[in-house]
Amino acid sequence: MPTLVEYRRQAAHLVADLDAAILSRPPTEMGQLDDSHLPVLTVDEAAARLRTSQDSLYRKWRRLRLGYRDPFDGKIKFTEKEITDYISRQRRG
């Protein structure tokens, strides 16, 4: 019986680790598990690509529905793809 209890404890830890890994993924990548290799841009880099100031991007990133707050370091980051897609949408419309 102690062996079964130990296995159950280990299984619970694995489930908790999996949940943490799933929840730590950026919202822009949820459901796209194969996009984890995409280049990530800092606020400085994204602001330069968008031709705006860092301050402006900090204030507007949620409203623009771009980027995510990295749970590991608390910094706002963007995928290169979402910035490129945003620029394409702005040029079209």
C-alpha positions as CSV (number, residue, x, y, z in Angstrom):
1,M,0.0,0.0,0.0
2,P,2.8,2.5,0.7
3,T,4.0,2.1,-2.9
4,L,0.6,3.0,-4.3
5,V,0.5,6.1,-2.1
6,E,4.0,7.1,-3.3
7,Y,2.9,6.6,-7.0
8,R,-0.2,8.7,-6.4
9,R,2.0,11.5,-4.9
10,Q,4.3,11.4,-7.9
11,A,1.4,11.5,-10.3
12,A,-0.1,14.5,-8.6
13,H,3.2,16.4,-8.9
14,L,3.3,15.6,-12.6
15,V,-0.2,16.9,-13.1
16,A,0.7,20.1,-11.3
17,D,3.9,20.5,-13.4
18,L,1.9,20.0,-16.6
19,D,-0.7,22.5,-15.5
20,A,2.0,25.1,-14.7
21,A,3.6,24.6,-18.1
22,I,0.3,25.0,-19.9
23,L,-0.7,28.1,-17.9
24,S,2.7,29.7,-18.4
25,R,2.3,29.8,-22.2
26,P,1.6,33.2,-23.6
27,P,-2.0,33.8,-24.6
28,T,-1.0,34.4,-28.2
29,E,0.4,30.9,-28.3
30,M,-2.4,29.0,-26.5
31,G,-3.7,26.2,-28.7
32,Q,-0.6,26.5,-30.9
33,L,1.8,24.3,-29.1
34,D,4.1,24.0,-32.1
35,D,4.8,27.8,-32.2
36,S,7.1,27.6,-29.2
37,H,10.1,28.1,-31.5
38,L,9.0,31.6,-32.7
39,P,11.4,34.5,-32.0
40,V,10.4,36.6,-29.1
41,L,10.8,40.4,-29.1
42,T,11.3,42.7,-26.2
43,V,9.4,45.9,-25.8
44,D,12.3,47.8,-27.3
45,E,12.5,45.6,-30.3
46,A,8.7,45.5,-30.9
47,A,8.4,49.3,-30.5
48,A,11.2,49.8,-33.1
49,R,9.3,47.4,-35.5
50,L,6.0,49.3,-34.9
51,R,7.8,52.7,-35.2
52,T,6.4,53.9,-31.9
53,S,7.9,54.7,-28.5
54,Q,8.5,52.1,-25.8
55,D,6.3,54.1,-23.5
56,S,3.4,54.1,-26.0
57,L,3.7,50.4,-26.5
58,Y,3.7,49.8,-22.7
59,R,0.5,51.8,-22.4
60,K,-1.3,50.2,-25.4
61,W,-0.1,46.6,-25.6
62,R,-3.3,45.1,-24.0
63,R,-5.7,47.3,-26.0
64,L,-3.9,46.3,-29.2
65,R,-4.1,42.6,-28.1
66,L,-0.5,42.1,-28.7
67,G,2.2,40.6,-26.5
68,Y,2.1,38.9,-23.1
69,R,3.6,39.2,-19.7
70,D,6.3,36.6,-19.3
71,P,5.6,34.7,-16.0
72,F,9.2,34.0,-15.4
73,D,10.6,37.5,-15.5
74,G,7.5,39.7,-15.5
75,K,8.5,41.5,-18.7
76,I,6.2,42.2,-21.6
77,K,7.2,40.3,-24.7
78,F,5.9,39.9,-28.2
79,T,6.3,37.2,-30.8
80,E,7.8,38.3,-34.1
81,K,4.8,36.7,-35.9
82,E,2.2,38.7,-34.1
83,I,4.0,42.0,-34.7
84,T,4.4,41.1,-38.4
85,D,0.7,40.1,-38.6
86,Y,-0.3,43.4,-36.9
87,I,1.7,45.5,-39.3
88,S,0.2,43.6,-42.3
89,R,-3.3,44.2,-41.0
90,Q,-2.7,47.9,-40.5
91,R,-1.4,48.3,-44.0
92,R,-4.4,46.6,-45.5
93,G,-7.0,48.5,-43.6
